[in-house]
Amino acid sequence: MKTFLHSLGAQFRSLNRPARLFLLALFLDGLLFAGWNLFYNLYIISAGYSRDFLGLVNAAPSLTALLLGVPMGLLSDRMGRKRAMMVGFILANFAIFGMALGRSETVILASALVLGATSQLYVLSQAPFMMKTSDDKTRDVLFSLSYGMFPLANTVGNFLAGYLPGLVKSWFGISSSAQAYQWVLVFSVLISFIVLVPIAFIQEPKTARVEDKDGGKERRPSVWKTLMRPLTLKLAIPNLAIGLGAAILVPYFNVFFAERYQMGDSTLGILFSVGSLLTGIACILGPRLVGNLGGKVRTVVLGQGVSLVFLLLIGFSPWPWLAVVGFLVRGAMMNMVAPLFDAFALEQSHESEHGAVNSIRNLAWNVGWTVGPYLSGVVQQRYGFSPLFISTAILYAVGIGLTWIFFRPKEEQEIVPVPVIDAIP
């Protein structure tokens, strides 16, 4: 552990001040939102809503993210990454209040739809911001730490959040689990505004200008041409398959363990806390594997492929302890390599296109998350979790195979990003 902490500190110190402030914001985000992520599904169920409705609520943000993701990415290009992150975070938090406090299904669904649009402004600004504040030497470190900070913070957050419903019941004399969960959700959102403090102190680097060959008017990327570029489509298609596979299962791991193995709130908190710790450690160690395994694409394919075995262990293990091991290892392996592929994807495009490319990749991801959670709720209601584990494994395998087919030859070539641009009238 001492060696790991020393390595983490050395990697953190190698980054510039804007990058370090950004990582601090992500750490606070993961710490303070742990209660929300852990208990919202359980709140909806304990409040008496159906699984079908839970599926709609989980799918709704992805619907608006699908429809408005690209415009939000372009808006981030125009606003600047820092301002876009702050505005998106604030608006998303107000939408989350509606999801926690709404009494009718209409209000909850409407708030979830608003969350999908506003959170995109926050999320889609992050990867382009990291590209601006890093270079070839620090990029893999920054992307991996960005993925690692959130789960490392979740380690503490999940552990503490697991005890919050019980404390709320005892302190305030509440007997209803739904009401206790609701208090925890509102508290999590209120204190999460602290995330804005480090973001406010960031001094964002200036964006490189893109000019025509004659040095004339500044030009802007053509979204349509960027979208139709074969390379962009290849970056997006694996996201579509893996996104759908994740959407039908990952949001419901807490429900799965609570029902299959009768885990209580505090036990769930400990399980997800340990999972977050292992995921954070794996993300930080990920960049070291790139050189050993022959590049980012090989590392991504190998990590995701190994995770499939442990995914199936979760769903079909006859012993609870083995399902827990599968859960912990699967999360670590999948999330360890995700930032490496994000960095690889943006390295293939010019800085002026990062917002568009990132939006298109997220659009493909959100196609799956638009329909997946609702389909999952229907399947759970009628058939249980087994078909979902099989479907997710198949979809993951398709996405992993496409990544290998599309990019194995590409990685060894020197790719010079050239923007596809249209003149501003």
C-alpha positions in Angstrom: 0.0 0.0 0.0 2.9 2.4 0.8 4.4 1.8 -2.7 1.0 2.4 -4.3 0.5 5.7 -2.4 4.0 6.8 -3.3 3.3 6.0 -7.0 -0.1 7.8 -6.8 1.6 10.9 -5.3 4.3 10.9 -7.9 1.8 10.7 -10.8 -0.3 13.4 -9.2 2.7 15.8 -8.8 3.7 15.2 -12.5 0.5 17.0 -13.6 0.0 20.8 -13.9 -2.2 22.8 -11.6 -5.4 22.8 -13.7 -5.2 19.0 -14.0 -4.7 18.6 -10.3 -7.7 20.8 -9.5 -9.8 18.9 -11.9 -8.8 15.6 -10.3 -9.7 17.1 -6.9 -13.2 18.0 -8.2 -13.6 14.4 -9.5 -12.6 13.0 -6.1 -15.1 15.2 -4.3 -17.8 14.2 -6.9 -17.2 10.5 -6.2 -17.1 11.0 -2.4 -20.2 13.1 -2.1 -22.4 11.4 -4.7 -21.9 7.9 -3.3 -25.1 7.9 -1.4 -27.1 8.8 -4.5 -25.5 6.0 -6.6 -25.9 3.4 -3.9 -29.5 4.0 -2.9 -31.6 5.6 -5.7 -32.7 2.4 -7.2 -33.6 1.0 -3.8 -35.5 4.2 -3.0 -37.7 3.9 -6.1 -38.5 0.3 -5.3 -39.1 0.8 -1.6 -41.4 3.8 -2.4 -43.7 1.4 -4.2 -42.9 2.1 -7.8 -42.7 -0.8 -10.3 -39.6 -2.2 -11.9 -40.9 -1.0 -15.2 -41.0 2.5 -13.9 -37.5 2.2 -12.5 -36.3 1.1 -15.9 -37.9 4.2 -17.4 -36.3 6.5 -14.9 -32.8 5.0 -15.5 -33.4 5.2 -19.3 -34.8 8.7 -19.4 -31.4 10.6 -18.9 -29.9 8.6 -21.7 -32.8 9.5 -24.1 -32.1 13.3 -23.8 -28.4 12.7 -23.8 -28.9 10.8 -27.0 -30.9 13.6 -28.6 -28.9 16.5 -27.2 -25.5 15.1 -26.6 -23.9 16.4 -29.8 -25.4 19.9 -29.4 -24.1 19.9 -25.8 -20.6 18.9 -27.0 -20.6 21.8 -29.5 -21.9 24.2 -26.8 -19.0 23.1 -24.6 -16.6 23.9 -27.5 -18.1 27.5 -27.6 -18.4 28.1 -23.8 -15.1 26.7 -22.8 -14.6 23.6 -20.8 -14.5 25.2 -17.3 -17.6 27.2 -17.7 -19.4 24.3 -19.4 -18.5 22.0 -16.5 -19.8 24.4 -13.9 -23.1 25.3 -15.6 -23.8 21.6 -16.5 -23.1 20.5 -12.9 -25.4 23.1 -11.3 -28.3 22.4 -13.7 -27.9 18.7 -13.3 -28.0 19.0 -9.5 -31.3 20.8 -9.7 -32.7 18.1 -11.9 -31.6 15.5 -9.4 -33.5 17.3 -6.7 -36.6 16.8 -8.8 -35.9 13.1 -9.1 -35.5 12.7 -5.3 -38.3 15.0 -4.1 -40.9 14.4 -6.9 -44.1 12.8 -5.7 -45.5 11.9 -9.1 -44.1 9.7 -11.8 -44.4 12.6 -14.2 -42.2 14.9 -12.2 -39.6 12.2 -11.6 -39.5 11.3 -15.3 -39.3 14.9 -16.4 -36.5 15.6 -13.9 -34.6 12.6 -15.2 -35.0 13.9 -18.8 -33.6 17.2 -17.8 -30.7 15.5 -16.0 -29.7 13.7 -19.2 -29.3 16.9 -21.1 -27.6 19.0 -18.5 -25.2 16.4 -17.2 -23.9 16.0 -20.8 -22.6 19.5 -20.7 -20.6 18.6 -17.6 -19.5 15.1 -18.7 -18.6 15.9 -22.3 -16.4 18.7 -21.3 -14.1 16.5 -19.2 -12.2 14.5 -21.8 -11.5 17.5 -24.1 -10.3 19.5 -21.0 -7.9 16.7 -20.1 -6.5 16.7 -23.6 -5.9 20.5 -23.3 -4.1 20.2 -20.0 -1.9 17.2 -20.8 0.8 16.2 -23.3 2.1 12.9 -24.6 4.0 12.2 -21.4 1.2 12.9 -19.0 -2.0 12.1 -21.0 -2.3 8.4 -20.0 -1.6 9.3 -16.4 -4.3 12.0 -16.3 -7.0 10.0 -18.0 -6.3 7.0 -15.8 -6.3 9.1 -12.6 -9.5 10.8 -13.7 -11.2 7.4 -13.8 -9.4 6.3 -10.6 -10.2 9.3 -8.5 -14.0 8.8 -8.6 -14.0 5.1 -7.5 -11.3 5.8 -4.9 -13.5 8.5 -3.4 -16.4 6.1 -3.7 -14.5 3.7 -1.5 -14.9 6.1 1.4 -18.3 7.4 0.2 -20.0 4.0 -0.2 -18.7 2.8 3.2 -20.1 5.9 5.0 -23.3 6.0 2.9 -24.1 2.4 3.8 -24.7 3.5 7.4 -26.7 6.7 6.6 -30.2 5.2 6.2 -29.9 3.5 9.6 -28.6 6.7 11.2 -31.4 8.7 9.7 -34.0 6.3 11.1 -32.5 6.4 14.6 -31.9 10.1 14.7 -35.2 11.3 13.3 -37.4 8.4 14.4 -38.2 7.4 10.8 -39.5 3.9 10.3 -40.0 4.0 6.5 -37.1 2.8 4.4 -38.2 4.9 1.5 -38.2 8.1 3.5 -34.8 7.3 5.0 -33.4 6.7 1.5 -34.9 10.0 0.4 -33.2 11.9 3.2 -29.8 10.4 2.2 -30.4 11.3 -1.5 -31.2 14.9 -0.7 -28.2 15.2 1.7 -25.9 13.8 -1.0 -26.9 16.3 -3.6 -26.8 19.3 -1.2 -23.2 18.7 -0.1 -22.1 17.8 -3.7 -22.1 21.5 -4.6 -18.6 21.6 -3.0 -17.4 20.0 -6.2 -17.7 23.5 -7.9 -15.0 25.0 -5.6 -11.9 23.4 -7.2 -13.4 23.9 -10.7 -13.8 27.6 -10.0 -10.0 27.9 -9.4 -9.0 26.3 -12.7 -7.3 28.5 -15.2 -8.2 26.9 -18.5 -5.6 26.8 -21.2 -6.5 28.6 -24.5 -7.8 26.5 -27.4 -5.6 26.3 -30.4 -7.0 28.2 -33.4 -7.7 26.4 -36.6 -7.1 28.5 -39.7 -7.4 27.9 -43.4 -4.3 27.3 -45.6 -4.0 31.0 -46.4 -4.0 32.0 -42.7 -7.4 33.6 -43.1 -10.6 33.1 -41.3 -10.8 30.8 -38.3 -12.7 27.7 -39.2 -14.8 25.4 -37.1 -15.2 21.6 -37.4 -17.9 20.2 -39.5 -19.9 17.9 -37.3 -21.5 16.0 -40.2 -18.2 15.4 -41.9 -16.6 14.4 -38.6 -19.5 12.0 -37.9 -19.3 10.3 -41.3 -15.5 9.9 -41.2 -14.8 6.1 -41.1 -12.5 6.5 -38.2 -15.1 8.3 -36.1 -17.7 5.6 -36.8 -15.2 2.9 -35.8 -14.6 4.7 -32.5 -18.3 4.9 -31.9 -19.6 1.4 -32.9 -17.8 -0.5 -30.1 -19.3 2.0 -27.6 -22.8 1.1 -28.9 -22.4 -2.6 -28.2 -20.7 -2.2 -24.8 -23.0 0.6 -23.8 -26.1 -1.5 -24.4 -24.5 -4.4 -22.5 -23.7 -2.2 -19.5 -27.1 -0.5 -19.5 -29.1 -3.6 -19.1 -27.2 -4.9 -16.1 -24.7 -2.5 -14.4 -27.2 -0.1 -12.9 -28.9 -3.0 -11.1 -26.0 -4.7 -9.4 -27.2 -3.3 -6.1 -30.7 -4.7 -6.6 -29.2 -8.0 -7.7 -27.1 -8.5 -4.6 -29.9 -7.2 -2.3 -32.4 -9.7 -3.7 -30.3 -12.7 -4.6 -28.2 -12.7 -1.4 -30.3 -10.6 0.9 -27.5 -8.1 1.5 -28.4 -5.2 3.8 -27.7 -1.6 3.3 -24.4 -1.6 5.3 -23.2 -4.7 3.6 -23.9 -3.2 0.2 -22.0 -0.1 1.2 -19.0 -2.2 2.1 -19.2 -4.3 -1.1 -19.4 -1.3 -3.3 -16.7 0.5 -1.3 -14.3 -2.3 -1.8 -15.2 -2.5 -5.5 -14.5 1.2 -5.8 -11.2 0.9 -4.1 -10.0 -1.9 -6.4 -11.3 -0.1 -9.5 -9.4 3.1 -8.4 -6.2 1.2 -7.9 -6.6 -0.6 -11.2 -7.2 2.6 -13.1 -4.0 4.2 -11.6 -1.9 1.1 -12.5 -3.4 0.9 -16.0 -0.9 3.2 -17.8 2.0 0.9 -16.7 0.4 -2.0 -18.6 0.4 -0.1 -21.9 4.1 -0.5 -22.6 4.2 -4.1 -21.2 1.3 -5.3 -23.4 2.2 -3.5 -26.6 0.0 -0.4 -26.7 -3.4 0.9 -25.6 -5.6 -1.2 -27.9 -4.0 -4.5 -26.8 -4.3 -3.5 -23.2 -8.0 -2.5 -23.6 -9.0 -5.7 -25.5 -7.2 -8.0 -23.0 -8.6 -6.2 -19.9 -12.2 -6.2 -21.2 -11.9 -9.9 -22.4 -10.7 -11.1 -18.9 -13.6 -9.2 -17.3 -16.2 -11.3 -19.2 -15.2 -14.4 -17.2 -15.9 -12.6 -13.9 -19.1 -11.1 -15.2 -20.5 -14.6 -15.7 -19.3 -15.6 -12.2 -21.5 -12.9 -10.7 -24.6 -14.1 -12.4 -24.2 -17.9 -12.2 -22.0 -18.6 -9.2 -23.5 -21.1 -6.7 -21.7 -19.4 -3.8 -22.1 -15.7 -2.7 -18.4 -15.3 -2.0 -17.6 -16.2 -5.6 -20.2 -13.8 -7.0 -18.6 -11.1 -4.8 -15.1 -11.9 -6.2 -16.6 -11.7 -9.8 -18.1 -8.3 -9.0 -14.9 -6.9 -7.7 -12.6 -8.2 -10.4 -15.0 -7.4 -13.3 -15.4 -3.8 -12.2 -11.6 -3.3 -11.8 -10.7 -4.8 -15.2 -13.4 -3.0 -17.2 -12.7 0.4 -15.7 -9.0 0.0 -15.7 -8.8 0.1 -19.5 -11.7 2.5 -20.2 -9.6 5.7 -19.8 -6.8 4.3 -22.0 -9.3 3.9 -24.9 -10.8 7.4 -24.3 -7.3 8.9 -24.6 -6.6 6.8 -27.7 -9.9 8.0 -29.3 -9.2 11.7 -28.8 -5.6 11.3 -30.0 -6.9 10.5 -33.4 -8.6 13.9 -33.8 -7.6 17.5 -33.8 -8.3 19.6 -30.6 -10.9 21.6 -32.4 -12.9 18.4 -33.0 -12.6 16.9 -29.5 -16.0 18.1 -28.4 -17.7 16.6 -31.6 -15.8 13.3 -31.5 -16.4 12.9 -27.8 -20.1 13.7 -28.3 -20.5 11.2 -31.1 -18.9 8.4 -29.0 -21.2 9.3 -26.1 -24.1 9.4 -28.4 -23.4 5.8 -29.4 -23.1 4.9 -25.7 -26.4 6.6 -24.9 -28.3 4.7 -27.6 -27.8 1.6 -25.4 -28.6 3.4 -22.2 -31.8 4.9 -23.7 -33.4 1.5 -24.2 -31.3 -0.8 -22.0 -32.5 0.1 -18.5 -36.2 -0.1 -19.4 -35.7 -3.4 -21.2 -33.8 -4.7 -18.2 -36.7 -3.7 -15.8 -39.2 -5.6 -18.0 -36.9 -8.7 -18.1 -36.3 -8.6 -14.3 -40.0 -8.4 -13.7 -40.7 -11.5 -15.8 -37.6 -13.6 -16.0 -35.1 -12.5 -13.4 -31.4 -11.6 -13.9 -30.0 -14.7 -15.7 -31.0 -13.6 -19.3 -29.4 -10.2 -18.6 -26.0 -11.6 -17.7 -26.0 -13.7 -20.9 -27.0 -10.8 -23.0 -24.5 -8.4 -21.5 -21.7 -11.0 -22.0 -22.6 -11.4 -25.7 -22.7 -7.6 -26.3 -19.4 -7.0 -24.5 -17.8 -9.7 -26.6 -19.1 -8.0 -29.8 -17.7 -4.7 -28.7 -14.3 -6.1 -27.7 -14.0 -8.0 -31.0 -14.9 -4.9 -33.0 -12.3 -2.8 -31.1 -9.6 -5.4 -32.0 -10.6 -5.6 -35.7 -10.8 -1.9 -36.2 -7.8 -0.7 -34.4 -5.1 -3.4 -34.1 -3.4 -2.2 -37.3 -4.0 1.5 -36.5 -2.2 1.6 -33.2 1.3 1.0 -34.7 0.9 3.8 -37.2 1.6 7.4 -36.6 -1.7 9.2 -37.1 -1.7 13.0 -37.6 -5.0 14.5 -36.6 -6.4 16.8 -39.3 -9.6 18.6 -38.6 -12.5 18.4 -41.1 -13.6 22.0 -41.2 -16.2 24.4 -42.6 -15.6 28.1 -42.9 -17.6 30.3 -40.5 -19.8 32.5 -42.7 
